[in-house]
Amino acid sequence: METKNWTIDIQITEDDTDSNTLARAVLTSPDGKRHESVGLARRNPSDRPVPQIGDELAAGRALMDLADKLIGEAAEDVAQFSGTAH
C-alpha cells in the first residue's frame, strides 16, 4: 500500500484592531499542483477581542473552501475519465 502525505500551510493575518482575521490555506499536491483558498472572520464591534476565535473561524472557512474546491476538481476528473464531461 502506498502512503501519500499532503501538507496544508495556513497563514493567518489579523488587522491591528483584531476586528478582521484572514486565513490563507495552501495545499501543494505531490504532482506540484497548487490549491489555495481564503477564509475571513470579522468580529462584531460589541464583542470583546478574542483572537483565537477569529483564527479558528477564518482557518475553518479557508479549509471548507479548499475542501469544496478539491471535491469539485475530483468530480470534474471523474467525468473526464469516464467520458461524461461536457
TAZIPE-V950178 format. One record per helix or strand. SS is the DSSP state (~ for helix, > for strand). FROM is the first residue (numbers start at 1). TO is the last residue. If there is no record, write none. Layout:
ss: {SS SS}
from: {FROM FROM}
to: {TO TO}
This chain:
ss: {> > > ~}
from: {8 20 34 51}
to: {14 28 42 82}
